[in-house]
Each structure stands twice: as C-alpha cells, then as structure tokens.
Amino acid sequence: MSIVEQTRKGVRIRLEAEEAALVRALMEQLLELLGDAPDPGDELAAVGIAEKATKPEDPVLARLFPDAYREDGEAAGEFRRYTEMGLRDGKREAANTVLASLGDVTSKGAETVLGKEQAQAWLRALNDVRLALGTRLDISEEWYEEAARLDPHDPRTAMFAAYDWLTMLQESLVQAMS
C-alpha cells in the first residue's frame, strides 16, 4: 500500500513495486501521447509558436488541450497556436519529473522525498493521467456503479482500478502538502 506523508525534508512517497511500475508505465504512455518536443531549429517553435494549430482529433488530447474559445474556431486556433507548445512542454516536464524522482523500481518498490516544486509536478502529471484515463473510460458521476457492474475479465476493469488508485494517490499528495 502506498504511503504519502509530509516530513521535514519534503513529501515522502513510498510505492509498492506494482504501484511504482504502474506510475512509470502511465507516465511513459503520457509522454508518448504528448509526442516529441518540436525541432529546436524551427524558429517559431523555438519561441513556442506553432505554424498551424488545430484542435486534436484524439479525444484525450482534446481534453488535455481544450479550445479556449468554443464559439469561435478562428480565435481558438490562434490562441492554440501561441499556447499549446508551452502547455505540452509543461506536461512533458511534469511527467519527466515524476519518472526522474521515481528512480529505480526494485522488488520492494520505490521511495522518494519530493520538494515543493517536484510535488506540484507530480500533482500536474497525475491529473493529466487521470484526465486521459477518464476520457478513455468516459468517466461520469456514476462511474463507481459502472465499474462495480463490470465483468472482472472486462479490459476496462483494470483501467477503472488504476483511475481509482490514481485519485487516491493524488488526494493523499494534496493532503500531505496542506
């Protein structure tokens, strides 16, 4: 069972081997979903501007990067052009912070002590992963009831369990930081 607690040195997170492996796998999947950073030789990209920016077709990416102006597609595209690269970079950075601070996972699990900025990055990355899973699962207010009715062999069962556990981990981290 995971442990999240405030210490004098920062927030201590202790994860069982399976939990740490899950966090690592989900962060790696998030990074893959976000894609690579733009080529540093691209002059516009170097200052965070996309040549063209459109709403992503993938519903998860559309949830992670929603339109700023729902009623005005042109304004939404222009806003996205100037902001999405920076947002993607921030999400990549948060996921990489989780992976780096998680360190090597042993048979005993993983343990780390996070400073304030690292803990904030963990919260952002956990939130992004929860949004991604929630979108794929079409999470609604009644998701607990839906998950309870699933056949244990349904592939979504594990995803619902991961979503629930991530929610608990995120809540524990918020409480430890308070």
Backbone torsions as a table, in degrees:
resi	resn	phi	psi	omega
1	MET	NA	136.1	-178.6
2	SER	-69.1	151.8	176.7
3	ILE	-127.4	129.3	175.5
4	VAL	-131.3	119.6	-177.4
5	GLU	-150.0	151.9	176.8
6	GLN	-81.9	134.2	174.7
7	THR	-127.0	175.8	177.1
8	ARG	-64.0	-28.4	-177.3
9	LYS	-87.7	-14.6	-177.7
10	GLY	144.8	-159.6	-179.9
11	VAL	-91.8	120.8	179.2
12	ARG	-92.7	128.0	176.0
13	ILE	-119.8	126.0	176.6
14	ARG	-121.6	119.2	-179.3
15	LEU	-117.5	141.1	171.8
16	GLU	-64.9	161.6	-177.2
17	ALA	-55.5	-43.7	-179.1
18	GLU	-66.6	-39.2	179.7
19	GLU	-66.2	-45.1	179.4
20	ALA	-63.1	-39.9	178.5
21	ALA	-64.4	-38.1	178.0
22	LEU	-65.3	-46.9	178.7
23	VAL	-59.4	-45.9	179.7
24	ARG	-59.9	-48.6	-178.0
25	ALA	-61.8	-42.6	-179.1
26	LEU	-68.2	-38.1	177.2
27	MET	-66.7	-40.0	177.4
28	GLU	-64.5	-38.8	177.2
29	GLN	-66.8	-38.4	177.3
30	LEU	-62.3	-44.6	178.3
31	LEU	-61.0	-40.4	178.0
32	GLU	-63.9	-42.3	179.0
33	LEU	-62.9	-40.1	-178.5
34	LEU	-70.5	-25.2	179.1
35	GLY	82.5	172.1	-179.2
36	ASP	-73.3	154.8	173.6
37	ALA	-65.0	151.9	-179.9
38	PRO	-65.3	159.6	178.2
39	ASP	-60.3	124.1	-178.8
40	PRO	-63.4	-16.8	178.2
41	GLY	-77.4	-14.2	177.6
42	ASP	-74.8	115.1	-174.1
43	GLU	-60.6	-43.5	179.1
44	LEU	-67.1	-44.8	-179.7
45	ALA	-62.2	-32.1	-179.9
46	ALA	-61.0	-25.8	177.8
47	VAL	-108.0	13.8	173.6
48	GLY	83.3	22.0	-179.1
49	ILE	-113.6	132.3	177.0
50	ALA	-90.9	143.0	176.7
51	GLU	-59.5	-50.4	175.4
52	LYS	-136.4	144.1	179.1
53	ALA	-140.2	124.1	178.3
54	THR	-125.7	158.5	178.5
55	LYS	-61.3	131.5	-179.4
56	PRO	-62.5	144.7	176.3
57	GLU	-76.4	-32.8	178.9
58	ASP	-66.3	123.4	-178.0
59	PRO	-59.6	-30.7	179.1
60	VAL	-68.2	-46.7	178.0
61	LEU	-65.0	-36.3	177.0
62	ALA	-63.8	-32.7	177.5
63	ARG	-74.4	-39.1	179.3
64	LEU	-72.4	-27.9	-178.6
65	PHE	-130.9	70.1	-176.7
66	PRO	-71.4	158.9	175.6
67	ASP	-65.6	138.6	177.8
68	ALA	-77.5	-29.7	-178.4
69	TYR	-126.9	97.5	-176.1
70	ARG	-68.8	-30.7	-175.8
71	GLU	-89.4	-9.2	-175.9
72	ASP	-133.1	94.5	-176.5
73	GLY	-60.5	-37.2	-179.7
74	GLU	-66.8	-45.6	178.5
75	ALA	-65.4	-38.1	178.8
76	ALA	-63.2	-42.7	179.2
77	GLY	-64.3	-41.6	179.9
78	GLU	-66.7	-41.9	177.3
79	PHE	-62.3	-44.7	179.4
80	ARG	-60.2	-39.9	-178.9
81	ARG	-56.5	-37.3	-176.4
82	TYR	-94.1	-11.3	-174.0
83	THR	-121.0	-28.5	-170.1
84	GLU	-63.3	-39.7	179.8
85	MET	-59.6	-44.5	178.8
86	GLY	-64.4	-39.3	177.6
87	LEU	-65.1	-43.1	177.7
88	ARG	-61.6	-44.0	178.6
89	ASP	-58.8	-43.1	179.3
90	GLY	-63.3	-39.7	178.8
91	LYS	-69.0	-39.5	176.2
92	ARG	-62.9	-44.4	-179.0
93	GLU	-61.4	-43.3	179.9
94	ALA	-64.2	-45.0	179.4
95	ALA	-63.9	-40.3	177.9
96	ASN	-66.6	-33.6	175.9
97	THR	-63.3	-42.5	177.9
98	VAL	-61.5	-48.6	-178.9
99	LEU	-61.1	-43.3	-178.8
100	ALA	-66.7	-43.3	-177.8
101	SER	-75.4	-23.3	176.8
102	LEU	-67.1	-34.7	177.1
103	GLY	65.5	-155.9	179.9
104	ASP	-78.1	134.1	177.2
105	VAL	-95.8	124.9	178.7
106	THR	-105.4	-179.2	177.7
107	SER	-64.9	-20.0	177.5
108	LYS	-89.2	-7.9	179.3
109	GLY	110.4	-147.1	-179.4
110	ALA	-144.4	146.9	177.5
111	GLU	-140.1	137.8	179.0
112	THR	-148.3	155.1	173.2
113	VAL	-116.7	123.3	-174.9
114	LEU	-103.1	135.8	168.8
115	GLY	-75.2	175.1	-176.5
116	LYS	-57.8	-46.7	-178.2
117	GLU	-67.1	-38.9	177.2
118	GLN	-64.8	-41.9	179.6
119	ALA	-62.9	-40.3	176.4
120	GLN	-62.1	-40.6	177.9
121	ALA	-63.4	-41.4	176.8
122	TRP	-59.1	-44.5	-179.9
123	LEU	-60.9	-44.5	-179.8
124	ARG	-63.5	-45.2	-178.2
125	ALA	-67.4	-42.4	177.0
126	LEU	-61.3	-40.0	178.4
127	ASN	-63.4	-42.8	178.9
128	ASP	-61.6	-42.8	179.8
129	VAL	-66.4	-40.5	177.7
130	ARG	-64.0	-40.7	176.4
131	LEU	-61.9	-42.0	179.3
132	ALA	-62.7	-50.3	179.1
133	LEU	-63.0	-43.4	-179.8
134	GLY	-60.5	-37.4	177.8
135	THR	-68.9	-45.8	179.4
136	ARG	-61.9	-36.2	-178.4
137	LEU	-88.4	-6.6	-175.9
138	ASP	55.3	51.3	-178.3
139	ILE	-59.1	134.0	176.5
140	SER	-130.6	-177.0	179.6
141	GLU	-60.7	-28.1	-175.9
142	GLU	-97.9	23.8	-173.2
143	TRP	-65.0	-32.0	178.1
144	TYR	-61.1	-43.3	179.6
145	GLU	-65.5	-41.7	178.6
146	GLU	-61.6	-45.3	-180.0
147	ALA	-63.7	-37.7	-179.6
148	ALA	-66.3	-29.0	-179.3
149	ARG	-83.8	-11.4	-177.0
150	LEU	-67.6	144.2	171.2
151	ASP	-65.3	136.3	-179.9
152	PRO	-57.5	-21.2	179.9
153	HIS	-90.3	-4.8	177.5
154	ASP	-66.1	130.3	-177.6
155	PRO	-60.9	-21.6	179.0
156	ARG	-73.7	-18.4	-178.9
157	THR	-57.1	-46.3	179.5
158	ALA	-65.4	-36.1	179.5
159	MET	-68.1	-40.0	176.2
160	PHE	-63.3	-41.4	178.9
161	ALA	-63.8	-41.6	178.1
162	ALA	-63.9	-42.1	178.8
163	TYR	-60.4	-46.4	-180.0
164	ASP	-62.2	-45.3	-179.4
165	TRP	-65.6	-41.8	178.1
166	LEU	-62.0	-37.1	176.9
167	THR	-60.8	-45.3	179.0
168	MET	-63.7	-44.0	179.7
169	LEU	-62.3	-44.2	179.4
170	GLN	-63.5	-43.3	178.4
171	GLU	-63.3	-40.9	177.5
172	SER	-63.0	-39.3	178.8
173	LEU	-66.8	-42.0	176.9
174	VAL	-60.6	-46.5	-179.7
175	GLN	-63.0	-39.4	179.9
176	ALA	-66.9	-28.8	-178.7
177	MET	-84.0	-13.8	-177.1
178	SER	-74.7	NA	NA
